[in-house]
């Protein structure tokens, strides 16, 4: 019986790359995201390329009822999830605290923190019942340091870091691994979302350097997931070689 990976935020960037990585290793996939057409296309691509079964769940992780209803459609063997990749996350805006948009704050907190919790609450319960599993949370360098105008986004990723530590303690007696992976600059839709579709501003973030790309992070996720049963990667920070901290980069 193939192992199962559930990946949130699976329609682009790191989530989509993780789907390809796990599919290439023969995993059955459960992909959760908001964009149904995109989910369907990715599922078709994965089946065509790797011959794996893929189940799609359409839900916005910010909405507890949607998450619970989507996950409730899984039954039997589909609940025997071996790896949960909590990837869904975003940043909105880049403003000082006194000028911050409170709607942006709500979106980041609801997605990055509450969304991760809503999914983890259900899936970790299934893992506890089985006595095994692995939760992999995608954080950020913003989980390790705070940079100018990053205030609320950094706070949400610090929360992901703290939650990962708390999960590791709580789930330890049940044989469940917990890993946090914290990327630096990765060129995905991230900056485009942060700057609300301003492609020019998003592109400038990566000018003059070679950033990470989504498959780099998917490779790290797979590394963590594929360790022997007695080995857990607790915490992994991954940066492009041109980046030293959240704000110090070498541009050419």
C-alpha positions in Angstrom: 0.0 0.0 0.0 1.6 3.3 -1.0 2.2 5.9 1.6 0.0 9.1 1.6 1.1 12.7 1.8 -1.4 15.6 2.4 -0.1 18.9 1.1 -1.8 22.3 1.7 -1.4 25.2 -0.6 -0.7 22.7 -3.3 -1.7 24.8 -6.4 1.6 26.7 -6.8 5.1 27.2 -5.6 6.5 25.1 -2.8 3.2 23.1 -2.4 3.1 22.1 -6.1 6.8 21.2 -6.1 6.3 19.1 -3.0 3.4 17.3 -4.8 5.7 16.4 -7.7 8.5 15.3 -5.3 6.3 12.9 -3.3 4.5 11.7 -6.5 7.9 10.9 -8.0 8.5 8.6 -4.9 5.3 6.8 -5.4 3.2 8.4 -2.7 -0.6 8.7 -3.0 -1.4 12.4 -2.7 -4.1 14.5 -1.1 -3.9 18.1 -2.3 -5.8 20.8 -0.5 -6.1 24.4 -1.8 -8.6 27.0 -2.9 -8.3 26.9 -6.7 -10.4 23.9 -7.9 -9.5 24.1 -11.6 -5.8 24.4 -10.8 -6.0 21.5 -8.4 -7.7 19.4 -11.0 -5.0 20.2 -13.6 -2.2 19.4 -11.2 -3.9 16.1 -10.2 -4.1 15.2 -13.9 -0.5 16.1 -14.5 0.7 14.0 -11.5 -1.3 11.0 -12.6 0.0 11.3 -16.2 3.6 11.8 -15.2 3.9 9.4 -12.2 0.9 7.1 -12.3 -0.1 8.0 -8.8 -3.6 8.4 -7.3 -4.4 12.0 -6.3 -7.3 13.2 -4.3 -8.2 16.9 -4.3 -9.8 18.9 -1.5 -11.1 22.4 -2.2 -11.0 24.5 0.9 -9.6 27.8 2.2 -7.5 27.0 5.2 -8.6 30.3 6.9 -12.1 28.9 7.2 -12.4 26.2 9.9 -15.8 24.9 8.7 -14.4 24.5 5.1 -11.3 22.7 6.3 -13.3 20.3 8.6 -15.9 19.6 5.9 -13.2 18.9 3.2 -11.2 16.6 5.5 -14.4 14.8 6.6 -14.9 13.6 3.0 -11.8 11.4 3.5 -12.6 8.0 5.0 -10.9 4.7 5.6 -7.5 4.3 4.1 -7.5 7.9 2.9 -7.2 9.0 6.6 -4.0 7.0 7.0 -1.8 10.0 6.2 1.9 9.4 6.6 3.1 13.0 5.9 1.3 16.3 6.4 3.0 19.2 4.7 1.5 22.4 6.1 2.6 24.7 3.3 -0.3 27.1 2.8 0.9 30.6 3.8 1.3 34.1 2.5 2.4 37.6 3.2 0.4 40.7 2.6 1.9 44.2 2.5 5.2 45.5 3.8 4.3 48.5 6.0 5.4 49.8 9.4 3.1 48.9 12.2 1.5 52.3 12.4 0.5 52.2 8.8 -0.4 48.5 8.5 -3.6 47.3 6.9 -5.6 45.4 9.4 -7.3 43.3 6.7 -3.8 42.2 5.7 -3.0 41.3 9.3 -6.2 39.2 9.5 -5.4 37.4 6.3 -1.8 36.5 7.4 -2.9 35.4 10.9 -5.8 33.4 9.6 -3.8 31.7 6.9 -0.4 31.2 8.5 -1.4 30.4 12.0 -5.0 29.5 12.3 -5.1 27.6 8.9 -2.1 25.5 10.0 -3.9 24.7 13.2 -7.2 23.8 11.7 -5.6 21.3 9.3 -3.2 19.9 12.0 -5.9 19.5 14.6 -7.8 17.0 12.4 -4.9 15.2 10.7 -2.7 14.9 13.8 -5.7 13.2 15.5 -5.7 10.6 12.8 -1.9 10.1 13.2 -2.3 9.7 17.0 -4.9 6.9 16.4 -2.4 5.1 14.1 0.6 5.8 16.4 2.7 7.2 13.6 3.1 10.1 11.1 5.1 13.1 10.2 4.1 16.8 10.3 6.2 19.1 8.2 5.5 22.8 8.7 6.8 25.4 6.2 8.0 28.4 8.1 10.4 31.1 6.9 13.6 33.0 7.8 11.0 35.4 9.2 10.4 32.8 11.9 14.0 33.3 13.1 14.4 37.1 12.8 12.3 40.2 12.4 13.0 42.6 9.6 11.8 46.2 9.0 8.1 46.4 8.1 7.8 42.6 8.4 6.1 42.9 11.8 2.9 40.8 11.6 4.2 38.4 8.9 7.3 37.8 11.1 5.0 37.3 14.1 3.0 34.7 12.2 6.1 32.7 11.2 7.5 33.0 14.7 4.2 31.4 15.7 4.7 28.6 13.2 8.2 28.0 14.8 6.7 27.9 18.3 3.8 25.7 17.2 6.3 23.2 15.6 8.1 23.0 18.9 4.9 22.5 20.8 3.6 19.9 18.4 6.9 18.0 18.7 6.4 17.8 22.5 2.7 16.9 22.4 3.0 14.3 19.7 6.2 12.7 20.9 4.4 10.0 23.0 2.5 8.9 19.9 5.5 8.3 17.6 4.8 11.3 15.4 7.7 13.4 14.0 7.5 17.1 13.6 9.8 19.1 11.3 9.9 22.9 10.6 11.6 24.0 7.4 12.4 27.7 7.1 13.3 29.1 3.7 15.0 32.4 2.9 14.3 34.0 -0.5 12.4 31.7 -2.8 11.1 33.0 -6.1 7.5 31.8 -6.3 4.2 33.7 -6.2 5.1 34.9 -2.7 6.2 38.4 -3.5 3.5 38.8 -6.2 0.9 38.0 -3.5 2.7 40.2 -0.9 2.6 43.2 -3.3 -1.0 42.4 -4.5 -0.2 41.6 -8.1 2.5 44.3 -8.7 4.8 42.1 -10.8 7.4 44.8 -11.2 7.8 45.3 -7.5 7.8 41.6 -6.9 10.6 41.0 -9.5 12.8 43.6 -7.9 13.0 41.5 -4.7 15.1 38.9 -6.6 17.1 41.3 -8.8 20.9 40.8 -8.9 20.9 37.4 -7.1 20.0 33.8 -7.7 17.2 33.0 -5.2 16.0 29.6 -4.2 13.3 28.0 -6.3 10.4 25.8 -5.1 12.0 22.4 -6.0 14.9 23.3 -3.7 12.5 23.4 -0.7 10.6 20.4 -1.9 13.9 18.5 -2.0 14.5 19.5 1.6 11.0 18.4 2.6 11.6 15.1 1.0 15.0 14.8 2.8 13.2 15.3 6.1 10.4 12.9 5.3 12.7 10.1 4.0 14.9 9.8 7.1 14.9 6.5 8.9 12.2 6.0 11.6 14.6 6.8 14.4 15.8 10.1 12.9 13.9 13.4 12.9 15.0 16.7 11.4 13.6 19.1 14.0 14.5 22.4 12.3 16.1 23.4 9.0 16.9 26.9 7.7 17.6 27.1 4.0 19.0 30.2 2.3 20.3 31.0 -1.2 24.0 31.4 -1.0 23.6 35.1 -1.8 21.6 35.7 1.4 23.1 35.9 4.9 20.1 37.1 6.9 16.5 38.2 6.2 17.8 41.5 4.9 21.5 41.1 4.0 22.0 39.9 0.5 24.8 40.1 -2.1 23.4 41.6 -5.3 25.6 41.8 -8.4 
